[in-house]
Amino acid sequence: MIAITAMPLDWSSWLQLFGYYLLLSLMAVGGAITTAPDMHRILVAEHGWISDPQFGASIALAQAAPGPNVLFIALLGWNVGLNAAAQAGSSATATWAWALMGAAVCMLGIMLPSTTLTLLATRWAQRNRERRSVRAFRLGMAPIVVGLVCATAWVLGRAHGVAATDWPLWLLSTVCGLLVWRTQLHLLWLLAAGAVLGAMGWV
């Protein structure tokens, strides 16, 4: 586990976090979850603003909860705020304020550029959908998205323990991926199966 930085975040750090999510928003091809490896690099490895378990728990909770999976970014920001408040020795009220600010900074950063770009690009692509370049772009993005999702799975698996040798975890991930790809099985059944196997200590 990587230790959280000993000093609370100052305003320049909050601006840096906001700017980072502004840039990351434009790379979120296939959804925000595909950028999780880079978020892990910045939030955990480089700055230590949150811990490895906090990172994994934020994604797991957001994926299990109803609603869009981009909510995991709000949870990451929430944890950044909580850790900053704890390091500053803040009161309970101030802790809530720090946590809400963390969630707002991260969510605004990730949503503003991508929402604007998606609106403009979708309108343009709809008008030019028969162009060869537009069709080629759509086909070419598919393997990139798959690769980014696989990188996210690796980061989350590594947080579980010894990622390279934990064959039951990777076997379960592979089976679930094939079932999602080749069947119409509802994702809740796969989540339930994973919860049962985890409770039994198999993965």
Secondary structure in CASP SS format (residue, H / E / C, confidence):
PFRMAT SS
TARGET T0000
AUTHOR 0000-0000-0000
METHOD secondary structure of the structure
MODEL  1
M C 1.00
I C 1.00
A C 1.00
I C 1.00
T C 1.00
A C 1.00
M C 1.00
P C 1.00
L C 1.00
D C 1.00
W H 1.00
S H 1.00
S H 1.00
W H 1.00
L H 1.00
Q H 1.00
L H 1.00
F H 1.00
G H 1.00
Y H 1.00
Y H 1.00
L H 1.00
L H 1.00
L H 1.00
S H 1.00
L C 1.00
M C 1.00
A C 1.00
V C 1.00
G C 1.00
G C 1.00
A H 1.00
I H 1.00
T H 1.00
T H 1.00
A H 1.00
P H 1.00
D H 1.00
M H 1.00
H H 1.00
R H 1.00
I H 1.00
L H 1.00
V H 1.00
A H 1.00
E H 1.00
H C 1.00
G C 1.00
W C 1.00
I C 1.00
S C 1.00
D H 1.00
P H 1.00
Q H 1.00
F H 1.00
G H 1.00
A H 1.00
S H 1.00
I H 1.00
A H 1.00
L H 1.00
A H 1.00
Q H 1.00
A H 1.00
A C 1.00
P C 1.00
G C 1.00
P C 1.00
N C 1.00
V C 1.00
L H 1.00
F H 1.00
I H 1.00
A H 1.00
L H 1.00
L H 1.00
G H 1.00
W H 1.00
N H 1.00
V H 1.00
G H 1.00
L H 1.00
N H 1.00
A H 1.00
A H 1.00
A H 1.00
Q H 1.00
A H 1.00
G C 1.00
S C 1.00
S C 1.00
A H 1.00
T H 1.00
A H 1.00
T H 1.00
W H 1.00
A H 1.00
W H 1.00
A H 1.00
L H 1.00
M H 1.00
G H 1.00
A H 1.00
A H 1.00
V H 1.00
C H 1.00
M H 1.00
L H 1.00
G H 1.00
I H 1.00
M H 1.00
L H 1.00
P H 1.00
S H 1.00
T H 1.00
T H 1.00
L H 1.00
T H 1.00
L H 1.00
L H 1.00
A H 1.00
T H 1.00
R H 1.00
W H 1.00
A H 1.00
Q H 1.00
R H 1.00
N C 1.00
R C 1.00
E C 1.00
R C 1.00
R H 1.00
S H 1.00
V H 1.00
R H 1.00
A H 1.00
F H 1.00
R H 1.00
L H 1.00
G H 1.00
M H 1.00
A H 1.00
P H 1.00
I H 1.00
V H 1.00
V H 1.00
G H 1.00
L H 1.00
V H 1.00
C H 1.00
A H 1.00
T H 1.00
A H 1.00
W H 1.00
V H 1.00
L H 1.00
G H 1.00
R H 1.00
A H 1.00
H H 1.00
G C 1.00
V C 1.00
A H 1.00
A H 1.00
T H 1.00
D C 1.00
W H 1.00
P H 1.00
L H 1.00
W H 1.00
L H 1.00
L H 1.00
S H 1.00
T H 1.00
V H 1.00
C H 1.00
G H 1.00
L H 1.00
L H 1.00
V H 1.00
W H 1.00
R H 1.00
T C 1.00
Q C 1.00
L C 1.00
H C 1.00
L H 1.00
L H 1.00
W H 1.00
L H 1.00
L H 1.00
A H 1.00
A H 1.00
G H 1.00
A H 1.00
V H 1.00
L H 1.00
G H 1.00
A H 1.00
M C 1.00
G C 1.00
W C 1.00
V C 1.00
END
